[in-house]
Amino acid sequence: MSTAATPATTGAPAVSPPAAGHRSTSAGTPPGPAGASRTPASFPPARVCHDAPRGLEMTGGTTTQLDGAITLDRLASGYGALTISWSLTGEGRDLLALVDGSTVDPRGDEFVIDLLPGLDRILICTGTARGVELPASSIIVANGSTRVECRLPAGTSYGVWPRLSLVGVDEFVVLLDEHDPSSGDLGPVAAAYGHDAATFVRAGR
């Protein structure tokens, strides 16, 4: 990856290097270090999403609100790159990704996902310190004029908060709105969704 890694926060536990085969940027432990008073409340059991539901098949060149599952059309799934942005990205509010077999490149406050090598699984999260009140916001996934908006309700963030997954199903990209009410430390979040915590990527640093 071309983006320089950010040194780990002083006192935070070190993160192991990504497993072989992963193409990701490790930037130390994201917001929400271990040892705070709250941990994730009730994350779903670990899962592998290769058989994710296809959901609504959207038409290219339009903007669609994500509610459940959406399948990008063949053009948006297989050509160019996807960009992912969060409307609240800024000081103390990070966009994070847990990566499994995909190429995710942080560029400024956005992620760019190269579709040419194909896409396996990516979990997109937001990250803050504990007890941060977040207003309603949105995450936008776009490929040219094809845009999917994942609306996020207002709430209190306690660290890493799972928001949506991108899954490669056959030659298509499926977006899943996680609707997860829980947030907490990176390790439990990653384990709950079947990811390795060492593969996380952070945008905006």
C-alpha positions as CSV (number, residue, x, y, z in Angstrom):
1,M,0.0,0.0,0.0
2,S,1.2,3.5,-0.7
3,T,-0.3,5.1,2.4
4,A,2.1,5.5,5.3
5,A,1.2,3.7,8.5
6,T,0.3,5.7,11.5
7,P,2.3,4.8,14.7
8,A,0.3,2.9,17.3
9,T,-1.1,5.0,20.1
10,T,1.2,5.1,23.1
11,G,0.2,2.4,25.5
12,A,-2.1,0.5,23.1
13,P,-1.5,-3.2,22.5
14,A,0.6,-3.9,19.4
15,V,-1.2,-5.3,16.4
16,S,0.5,-8.3,14.6
17,P,1.4,-8.0,11.0
18,P,-1.3,-9.0,8.5
19,A,-1.5,-12.7,7.5
20,A,0.2,-13.7,4.3
21,G,-1.8,-12.9,1.3
22,H,-3.6,-9.9,2.7
23,R,-3.0,-6.6,1.0
24,S,-3.8,-4.1,3.7
25,T,-2.3,-1.2,5.6
26,S,-1.9,-1.6,9.4
27,A,-2.0,1.6,11.3
28,G,-1.8,0.4,14.9
29,T,-4.8,-0.1,17.2
30,P,-7.8,2.1,16.2
31,P,-9.9,4.1,18.5
32,G,-11.2,2.0,21.4
33,P,-8.2,0.4,23.1
34,A,-8.7,-2.6,25.5
35,G,-9.2,-1.9,29.1
36,A,-12.1,0.5,28.9
37,S,-15.3,0.0,30.8
38,R,-17.4,-1.2,27.9
39,T,-17.0,-4.1,25.5
40,P,-19.2,-5.2,22.6
41,A,-22.7,-6.1,23.9
42,S,-23.9,-8.9,21.6
43,F,-22.1,-9.3,18.3
44,P,-23.5,-12.0,16.0
45,P,-21.6,-15.3,15.8
46,A,-18.6,-15.4,13.4
47,R,-19.7,-16.0,9.8
48,V,-18.4,-16.3,6.3
49,C,-20.5,-14.4,3.8
50,H,-19.7,-16.2,0.5
51,D,-23.3,-17.3,0.4
52,A,-24.6,-13.8,1.2
53,P,-28.2,-13.0,-0.1
54,R,-28.2,-11.2,-3.4
55,G,-31.0,-8.9,-2.4
56,L,-32.1,-6.1,-4.7
57,E,-30.3,-5.9,-7.9
58,M,-29.7,-2.2,-8.5
59,T,-29.5,-0.4,-11.9
60,G,-26.2,1.2,-12.8
61,G,-26.0,5.0,-12.9
62,T,-28.4,5.5,-10.0
63,T,-28.3,6.3,-6.3
64,T,-29.9,3.6,-4.1
65,Q,-30.4,3.5,-0.3
66,L,-29.0,0.4,1.3
67,D,-31.6,-1.4,3.4
68,G,-30.8,-5.1,3.8
69,A,-28.8,-6.3,0.8
70,I,-28.1,-4.8,-2.6
71,T,-26.2,-6.3,-5.6
72,L,-24.3,-3.9,-7.8
73,D,-24.9,-4.4,-11.5
74,R,-22.3,-6.3,-13.6
75,L,-20.5,-3.1,-14.7
76,A,-20.2,-1.5,-11.2
77,S,-19.1,-4.9,-9.8
78,G,-16.4,-5.7,-12.2
79,Y,-14.8,-2.6,-13.7
80,G,-12.8,0.3,-12.2
81,A,-12.8,0.9,-8.5
82,L,-15.3,1.4,-5.6
83,T,-14.8,4.4,-3.4
84,I,-16.1,4.4,0.2
85,S,-16.6,7.6,2.3
86,W,-18.2,8.5,5.6
87,S,-19.9,11.9,5.9
88,L,-18.5,12.4,9.5
89,T,-14.9,11.4,8.9
90,G,-12.6,13.9,10.7
91,E,-10.7,14.4,13.9
92,G,-11.5,11.5,16.2
93,R,-13.9,9.9,13.7
94,D,-12.2,7.3,11.5
95,L,-13.4,5.0,8.7
96,L,-12.0,1.5,9.2
97,A,-12.0,-1.7,7.1
98,L,-11.4,-5.3,8.0
99,V,-10.1,-7.0,4.8
100,D,-10.2,-10.6,3.7
101,G,-8.7,-11.3,0.2
102,S,-9.4,-7.8,-1.2
103,T,-7.3,-4.8,-2.2
104,V,-8.3,-1.7,-0.1
105,D,-6.3,1.5,-0.5
106,P,-6.9,4.4,1.9
107,R,-6.7,7.7,0.0
108,G,-7.3,10.7,2.2
109,D,-10.6,10.2,4.0
110,E,-11.8,7.5,1.6
111,F,-11.1,3.9,0.7
112,V,-10.5,2.9,-2.9
113,I,-11.2,-0.8,-3.7
114,D,-9.6,-2.1,-6.9
115,L,-12.1,-4.4,-8.5
116,L,-9.7,-5.9,-11.1
117,P,-8.2,-8.6,-8.7
118,G,-11.8,-9.4,-7.5
119,L,-13.4,-8.8,-4.1
120,D,-13.8,-11.4,-1.3
121,R,-15.0,-9.9,2.0
122,I,-14.7,-6.4,3.5
123,L,-16.3,-5.2,6.7
124,I,-16.6,-1.4,6.9
125,C,-16.7,0.1,10.4
126,T,-16.6,3.6,12.0
127,G,-14.2,4.2,14.8
128,T,-14.1,6.7,17.7
129,A,-13.1,6.9,21.3
130,R,-15.5,5.5,23.8
131,G,-18.7,7.4,24.7
132,V,-18.7,9.6,21.6
133,E,-22.2,10.8,20.5
134,L,-22.6,10.6,16.8
135,P,-25.3,12.4,14.8
136,A,-27.1,10.7,11.9
137,S,-24.7,10.2,9.0
138,S,-24.1,8.1,5.9
139,I,-21.5,5.9,4.2
140,I,-21.4,6.2,0.4
141,V,-20.2,3.4,-1.8
142,A,-19.7,4.5,-5.4
143,N,-18.4,3.4,-8.7
144,G,-18.7,6.4,-11.1
145,S,-22.4,7.4,-11.2
146,T,-23.5,4.2,-9.4
147,R,-23.9,5.1,-5.7
148,V,-25.3,3.2,-2.7
149,E,-26.0,5.2,0.5
150,C,-25.9,3.4,3.8
151,R,-27.7,5.7,6.3
152,L,-26.5,5.4,9.9
153,P,-28.7,6.5,12.8
154,A,-27.5,8.7,15.6
155,G,-26.1,6.9,18.6
156,T,-23.3,6.5,21.1
157,S,-20.1,4.9,19.8
158,Y,-17.9,2.9,22.1
159,G,-15.1,2.2,19.6
160,V,-15.2,0.1,16.5
161,W,-18.7,0.0,15.1
162,P,-19.6,-2.5,12.3
163,R,-21.6,-0.7,9.5
164,L,-21.7,-2.7,6.3
165,S,-20.1,-5.6,4.5
166,L,-19.0,-5.9,0.9
167,V,-19.0,-9.5,-0.4
168,G,-18.0,-11.0,-3.7
169,V,-20.7,-13.5,-4.9
170,D,-19.9,-15.0,-8.3
171,E,-18.9,-11.9,-10.4
172,F,-21.0,-9.5,-8.4
173,V,-20.5,-7.3,-5.4
174,V,-23.1,-7.6,-2.7
175,L,-23.5,-4.9,0.0
176,L,-25.0,-5.9,3.3
177,D,-26.3,-3.3,5.9
178,E,-25.2,-4.9,9.2
179,H,-27.7,-2.9,11.3
180,D,-25.4,-3.7,14.3
181,P,-26.3,-1.8,17.5
182,S,-23.0,-2.8,19.2
183,S,-19.6,-1.2,19.2
184,G,-16.4,-1.9,21.1
185,D,-12.8,-3.1,20.9
186,L,-11.3,-4.1,17.5
187,G,-10.5,-7.7,18.5
188,P,-14.0,-8.9,19.5
189,V,-15.6,-7.0,16.5
190,A,-13.2,-8.7,14.1
191,A,-13.7,-12.2,15.6
192,A,-17.5,-11.8,15.6
193,Y,-17.4,-11.2,11.8
194,G,-14.8,-13.8,11.0
195,H,-11.9,-11.4,10.3
196,D,-8.4,-11.2,11.6
197,A,-7.9,-8.0,13.6
198,A,-4.4,-7.5,12.1
199,T,-5.9,-6.8,8.7
200,F,-7.6,-3.6,9.5
201,V,-7.1,-0.5,7.3
202,R,-7.7,3.1,8.4
203,A,-8.6,6.0,6.2
204,G,-8.1,9.7,7.1
205,R,-4.6,9.3,8.6
